[in-house]
Amino acid sequence: MKYVLDGSGIRSKAAMLDALAKAMSFPDYFGHNLDALADVVNDLPPGTHTLVWHSPQTLRKADPANYEEFVDILGSADRLTLVLEA
């Protein structure tokens, strides 16, 4: 499955969590925090999953610490390939 995230307007952790939940169709019980994100992406069903994150530099400039957290969590998920596209 391929997921596409438009990051051009994402400038905060909350906005990123909301955008990911929408783009990847997270379950209603998603907790909207980094631990819940790690749980959801590490519990993806078997198969190929790719997240294409367009304009990640917007969050990187606005909130560098949380940008690094997102890249770490998304990039380390076993069944998810993270693609960053400027």
Helices and strands as residue ranges (DSSP letters): E 2-6, H 13-23, H 34-41, E 49-54, H 57-62, H 64-76, E 80-85
